[in-house]
Amino acid sequence: YLATRNVLLRPQFGLSQAPRALDRMDATLHRHAALLRERADARHIVEGHGDLRPEHVCMLLPPVVIDALEFNAAFRQVDPLDDVALLGMECEAAGAAWIGPRLIDRIATALDADAARPLVPSYTAYRALLRARLAAAHLLEPEPRRPQHWLAQARRYVALAGRTLADC
C-alpha cells in the first residue's frame, strides 16, 4: 500500500483527488482493522484468483474463471470477498455497476460472510487505488506508450476509490 501512496502522490501526475482518497483509505483500514484481523485469524483467506476481472470469467454453466496470477502465489492469497469486490469494481468501471452488488450478495450468503460485508467498500477502494497506481506507473517508464491513456485511467480509478469511500 505504501508503494501505491508513493506513486499516486507524485506531483507530475496531477492526481488531485488522490490525497483525499488515500486518507479515506487509511481511515477505513484503521476503522476495520479488527474485522480484517478477525477474517485473517479465522482463515477466511484462500488461494483465490488475485486479479479477477471480467475478461477472466468465461460465462459457461457453471462459469469458469481463467488466468489466475500464476507468477506470484502471495498475490492469490485473498479474502474471497476481495476477489469478488475487484470483479465488481471492474464491472462498474466498464459500465455495469449492477453486477458487483449481486455478486457480493450471492458470495457473502454462500460463504456465510454477511458479517464481513462492511469490508467490501474497503476492498473495492483498495483495488481501485492499486489499479490507479499500476496505470500511473506506466508513466514512469523512459518512453511510455499512450501516456494520456494511462493518466486518464489513473484518474478514473482514483475517482472510483473516492466515490466508494465517500460513504464509509
Beta strands, then each sheet from edge to edge (+ up, - down):
strand 1: 46-47
strand 2: 57-58
strand 3: 64-65
strand 4: 77-78
sheet 1: 1+ 4-
sheet 2: 2+ 3-
end
